[in-house]
């Protein structure tokens, strides 16, 4: 009994945190996963299920392979239900939410990570992406690339950590547009990477290169067989848009973030913006932080990632507004840090002012949570445009006859 109490006294915070994560994951990602759309699915989700039905199908078109493998594993556990596509997306979205908290915790503080993560996981952009049964959820995997840095810095076994990071890094290359962010990260961390491989030695470096090549082989082979796969993996369009179309795409992207957007109705409330009024203010504050304090370690990646994501979306290839969602909310986290820092600089030793600042940020977070929850759970399911899109019913499984039943 004493041993149990000692273990509980040591790990009770971790247990409570785990339970809280499970509860929030169920509320925001898994509750009503099929009933919110009336038990119907989109044609894209049906295609997603078909493309993940077998390993040979994934091998022929390995784009978004990490997601497809998860769907394939889910299909293998039970009947071939289209709902498995949404369950896989929700599982990945839950992991992305945890990674977002971890990244902000390393960049700023625990309070800012709580507030910004609450904004991120309850945002319409995250909910639409995380509960939509396609590989779209992987476009927020920039969080994975950022987290790799922190994982390596805290790893006790450097060699094992390097093997794991190479595997994760290569897996991200299967996601449309993610190769450019990987290249950006390599450019920023080039000195550290050089020192890392020097410490590993030639043997482990050779094994790691062979491992990376082996994991990359399906994508390389598929790209040789069909060059369009390489183009789609890079997030590039089949044909370059005309200048007038590029200008329209720029206007639409900016409008989608702060005013009004018209993305596919499967994962977007028709005419709604990505951010509400309070988040726009925090986003602008975060951009000011990028300009005024570019030397902060949190800003090195965002300064390059934000315009890179914007360019890929404007080119109108295989990437969508989901690519910018985590980057925008990381910027919002910087905006919260910036505003609180400015506020506390005016009132450095006033506990009432400190409490007032945190209360104000808390109220903004509550307002944003309620706004996005209402937009996703109430407005979107009743939108006419959404109902016209979700029209595929799950085929009923045939009931086995008595002669087919085993006793």
Secondary structure, 3 states (H helix, E strand, C coil): CHHHHHHHHHHHHHHHHHHHHHHHHHHHHHCCCCHHHCCEECHHHHHHHHHCCCHHHHHHCCCCHHHHHHHHHHHHHCCCCCHHHHHHHHHHHHHHHHHHHHHHHHHCCHHHHHHHHHHHHCCHHHHHHHCCCCHHHHHHCHHHHHHHHHHHHHCCCHHHHHHHHHHHHHHHCCCCCHHHHHHHHHHHCHHHHHHHHHHHHHHHHHHHHHHHHHHHHHHHHHHHHCHHHHHHHCCCCCCCCCHHHHHHHHHHHHHHHHCCCCCCCCCCCCCCCCCCHHHHHHHHHHHHHHHHCCCCHHHHHHHHHHHHHHHHHHCCCCCCCHHHHHHHHHHHHHHHHHHHHHHHHHCCCCHHHHHHHHHHHHHHHHHHHHHHHHHHHHHHHHCHHHHHHCCEECCCCCCCCCCCCCC
